[in-house]
Amino acid sequence: MAKKKFKIKKGDRVVVIAGDDKGKEGVVLKVLTKRDAVLVEGCKLAKKAVKPSEQNPNGGFVMKEMPIHISNVRKIEGGAS
């Protein structure tokens, strides 16, 4: 199976063009090739429950970026950080 190739890479500056976060800009944190999705800093945040651990001894809730389909983001030209 051939490896998928996207024009959007980690570190690129993108704008969300569809969905609840339409119009928001952010930097790509990770490209998920198997899901055809990207994680964008500050977009599509969800509250996730976390178990107690060494870093977070009390557990609780954490706001975490969720994947956005790659067709719903557009690269901003000249926006490489």
C-alpha positions in Angstrom: 0.0 0.0 0.0 1.4 3.4 -1.0 2.0 6.0 1.6 -0.5 8.9 1.5 1.0 12.3 0.7 -0.6 15.6 2.0 0.3 19.1 1.2 -0.2 20.1 4.8 2.8 19.2 7.1 3.5 19.5 10.9 4.3 23.1 11.7 2.2 24.7 8.9 -0.1 27.5 9.7 -3.7 26.6 8.6 -7.2 28.1 8.8 -10.3 25.9 9.5 -12.8 26.3 6.6 -15.6 24.1 7.9 -17.2 23.0 11.1 -17.7 24.6 14.5 -14.2 26.2 14.5 -14.7 27.8 11.1 -12.4 30.8 10.7 -9.9 29.9 13.4 -6.2 29.8 12.6 -3.6 27.6 14.2 -0.4 25.6 13.8 -0.6 21.9 12.8 0.6 19.8 15.8 0.3 16.4 14.1 -0.8 14.9 10.8 -2.7 11.6 11.1 -2.3 10.0 7.7 -4.4 6.8 8.5 -7.4 9.0 9.5 -6.8 11.7 6.8 -6.9 14.2 9.7 -4.8 16.9 11.4 -4.5 18.2 15.0 -4.6 22.0 15.0 -3.4 24.0 18.0 -6.4 25.6 19.8 -9.1 24.2 17.5 -11.8 21.5 18.2 -11.0 21.3 21.9 -12.7 18.6 23.9 -12.8 18.0 27.7 -11.2 14.7 28.4 -11.2 12.9 31.7 -7.8 11.7 32.9 -6.9 9.2 35.6 -4.5 10.2 38.4 -0.8 9.9 37.4 2.5 11.2 38.5 2.1 14.4 36.4 -1.5 14.9 37.6 -1.9 13.3 41.0 -5.5 14.3 41.4 -6.7 13.3 37.9 -9.6 15.4 36.6 -10.3 17.0 33.2 -8.0 18.3 30.5 -8.8 20.3 27.4 -7.4 18.4 24.4 -7.3 19.0 20.6 -9.3 16.5 18.6 -8.6 15.5 14.9 -10.1 17.6 12.1 -10.5 16.1 8.6 -7.7 17.4 6.3 -10.4 18.6 3.8 -11.7 21.1 6.4 -8.4 23.0 6.7 -6.5 25.2 4.3 -2.9 26.1 4.4 -2.0 29.8 4.8 0.7 30.7 2.4 3.9 32.1 3.9 2.7 31.1 7.4 5.5 28.6 8.3 6.4 29.1 11.9 
